[in-house]
């Protein structure tokens, strides 16, 4: 009976970042539900807790964002506390502290069971998403083996489709993209076998990691919203 209940909970909800750690400047957490809630999630039922289980005051914005028809809910940590030098950051500091553990608890009565997730907090990640720094594991020509890209930080769960592969002929390759290993690895399985020649990863400017960093600029940048981003590319060759 207990096993059946645990399985039901696992199907009902999951959390990203799904890995064991998050950066001190974590900006967003996503809840993934099997079905939408009948009413908006009340933030009074959402809290971050420290290693002793005590709530961390003022950690979130009171603004849960619904997506995917209500099956995804994004929880935003207070950006004024995350960004260095901003008023709330100066007055209160960040909600997360590197070297400590933190837990998420969501116990809205609409859920079949409370959602709980713990992470170890690591140092800040405050660099832009630079495709040139990613590590590529290349597939063999003629196979449909996945292209595996190890990233420098965990992406938001909706980011898999914001990276594409351009084929030697210049067209976008058809296939299935997914995020793995705590959203730190992007994998692409092509519909058709790989061909020899020059390919490229093409990164959409809306791509973001869980700390709000974009391809062209980190979240810490002053005037972030006014800086235009363009497509970024990372070329790679497949030889026979």
HELIX and SHEET records of a PDB file:
HELIX    1   1 UNK A    2  UNK A   12  1                                  11    
HELIX    2   2 UNK A   43  UNK A   45  5                                   3    
HELIX    3   3 UNK A   68  UNK A   70  5                                   3    
HELIX    4   4 UNK A   79  UNK A   82  1                                   4    
HELIX    5   5 UNK A   87  UNK A   92  1                                   6    
HELIX    6   6 UNK A  131  UNK A  133  5                                   3    
HELIX    7   7 UNK A  157  UNK A  162  5                                   6    
HELIX    8   8 UNK A  224  UNK A  226  5                                   3    
SHEET    1   A 4 UNK A  13  UNK A  16  0                                        
SHEET    2   A 4 UNK A  28  UNK A  33 -1                                        
SHEET    3   A 4 UNK A  72  UNK A  76 -1                                        
SHEET    4   A 4 UNK A  65  UNK A  67 -1                                        
SHEET    1   B 4 UNK A  21  UNK A  23  0                                        
SHEET    2   B 4 UNK A 115  UNK A 122  1                                        
SHEET    3   B 4 UNK A 101  UNK A 106 -1                                        
SHEET    4   B 4 UNK A  46  UNK A  49 -1                                        
SHEET    1   C 4 UNK A 135  UNK A 137  0                                        
SHEET    2   C 4 UNK A 147  UNK A 150 -1                                        
SHEET    3   C 4 UNK A 185  UNK A 190 -1                                        
SHEET    4   C 4 UNK A 175  UNK A 180 -1                                        
SHEET    1   D 3 UNK A 163  UNK A 166  0                                        
SHEET    2   D 3 UNK A 197  UNK A 203 -1                                        
SHEET    3   D 3 UNK A 232  UNK A 238 -1                                        
END                                                                             
